[in-house]
Amino acid sequence: MASGVAAVLTSLGQRDYLSSADCSADETQGLLDLARQLKSGARRIDLGNRVLGLIFSKASTRTRVSFQVAMARLGGQTVDLNPSVTQLGRGEPLQDTARVLSRYCDVLAVRTFSQQEIVDYAHWATVPVLNALTDLEHPCQALADFLTMQEEHGDLVGQTLAYIGDGNNVAHSLMLCGALLGVNVRIGCPDGFEPLPGVLDQARNLAQHGAKIDVLTDPGMAVAGAQAVYTDVWASMGQEQEQAEREQAFAGFCVDQALMDQAATGAIVLHCLPAHRGEEISAEVMEGPASRIFDQAENRLHVQQALLAAVMGGL
């Protein structure tokens, strides 16, 4: 099995991962397979003291720590390149920073606002660039999410994930990654908070095994029969000033027990964290038996370890 996964993932060597759509269906499943092997201890990979550079313009707990621990488990090191303590914060051009860091680091993980910024890093860098979150996508999160579903329910093809909330970066990557894996993805959101039409079209065009990607305005219809119910905060980073307006718009979209009762028997609950109990998710559901939220958070470590190994040719 290990050699088969390695053969599938060899093509990712020295490639960027800026979007869930940057991998093929086979490569995406291969990353999940390798993550499971690393998590169970069936595979051990030593990258021989390689260096990961983190460029994080946005606050982070899980992404920062999981990337650092993933690199350590691969025998490597991490350099934290917070813009506030580097020349980036004083206006050094991105193209200069990317080229210099490529001489020091073997891979860069960038967490920022604009998707164009990470595209620019990838253009100028001569090492792989990984999307650690932008306003458009959160592809590493989606890998962890579908690994968690697979652990719970087995083969992903034909499963249904219902995402209840804002059609944001997480929703975009869930649609794209889910489409590649043959998962039906339903986005349940109020009018005016839908995912970007271009991303929706892209996901539908990528869909494998007849997967359906739908956007619904009724949360009950979205979760009906779903194997996983997922939610996220209603106001993402940079949208805090819209909190009161969004609370009004999202009334009725809380993932509570009444909503979970409409999902499939054995459905699990997912949340990318941080969570606001009593807003997008009830405390009862978050702490209840269906919650796999902290397994999901752990899986960030394992999928990112797999991704780092693949892009640095450590297979």
C-alpha positions, 0 to 999 in steps of 0.5 A: 500500500505504501508504494502505491501511495508513493507512486500516486504522490510522486507527481506532487514533488516541488509543486505548489498547493494554493487551492484544493483544485491543484491536486487531481482526484487520485492525488487528493485521495493519496494525501488522505491515504498517506496521512492515515499511514503517518497517523497510525505509525505505518509509515515514517518519513524523515526529510533530513533537516529540511526547513519550513518557512511560515509567513503568517499575516493572520492570527493562527493557533491550529494551522501554525502549531500543526505545521510546526509539529508536522515538520518536526515529525518529518525531521525538519525545522520551522522558521516563523516569519511573522511580517511584524518582525521581518522586513515585510512589515517595513515594506520590502517587496514580496518578490524580493522576500520570496526569492530570498526565502527560497534560498533559506527554506525548502518550502513556504506556508503562507497565511494571508488575506488575498489569494493573489498574494499567495499566487504572487509568492508562488510565482516568485519563490523557487520552492513549493508554496502552500496555502495555509489560509486565504480569504478565498480558500483553506485547502489544508483544512478541507483535507483534514475534514475529509480524512475525519469523515473517512475515518468515521464512515469509510469510503467517501464516494457517495457520502454527503457533507452539509456545511451550514453557515457563511459561504466563505473560504472553508466552504469553497475548499470543501466544495472543491475537495469534496467534488474531487473525492466524490462527496456530495457537498451541500452549502446551507446559507442565508440569501446573500451569503452564498459561495462565489459562483465561480468556485461553485461552477469549478467544483461542479466541473471537477465532481467525480463519481456523480457527486453533487454540489448544491447551495440551499437556503434552508438548513434543514434541507441541507442536512437531511440525510447527511453523514457529516454536518459542518459549521464555522463562525459567522464572521471570519477574520476581518469581518468582526465589524459585521458581527451583529448584522451577521447574527441577524442574517444567520438566525435559524442557522445554528447547528443544534440538536434539532438540526442534527436530528434531521441528518443521517443516523450516526452523522458526525459534527465538524467545526474548523474552530475557533467556535462560538458556542450558542451562535453557529453551534450549540454547546450541547452539540459541540460537546455531544457524542456526535462531535468529532471536532477535536479529532478533526483538529488533530487531523490537520497535523497528519494531512499537513505532514503528508502534504509536506512530505509529498511536495518535498519529495520525501516519499 
